[in-house]
Amino acid sequence: MNSPTQKNPKEKPVIEPEEIDNGGEVIHQTEIKRSTWAGPLPPPAIIADYDAIVANGAERIFTAFEAEGNHRREMEKKTLNLQGRDLIVGKGLALVFLILAFGLVALAIIKNQPWVAAVISAGALSTIAFGFMRVFGDKGSSEDENTD
């Protein structure tokens, strides 16, 4: 615990708890103060106190805040680029799948195998329908999740 001779960084004496005599019983009284703020950075008065604790404390806080913001934006940019690439690759693979599936359907028709053609085309069409339902169906549920 701090003694009365200790000082805080601004050279103010540390205030000790008061002792109150209540008919032979000593009561210790302490005053506790709390401050809060909303936002990414503390208010200017508190930021100034950081300089008293650590050399260039306020500047270090701002530098760290700016570096974190730049890092976050860079990560978001990379994520968006990768998502765009994945979207293009997915569409390309879907196109290759469709070309192969309908090529097999055409080959089955040429070889006079209508049931094989029907099964392959039904499989390809159901895959396409599932893909559309998955893509367009997720948008409604993801918006619901983001509103929490």
Buried (B, 14 or more C-beta within 10 A) or exposed (E): EEEEEEEEEEEEEEEEEEEEEEEEEEEEEEEEEEEEEEEEEBEEEEBEBBBEEEEEBBEEBEEEEEEEEEEEEEEEEEEEEEEEEEEEEEEEEEEEBBEEBBEBBEEBBEEEBEEBBEEBBEEBEEBBEEEEEEEEEEEEEEEEEEEE
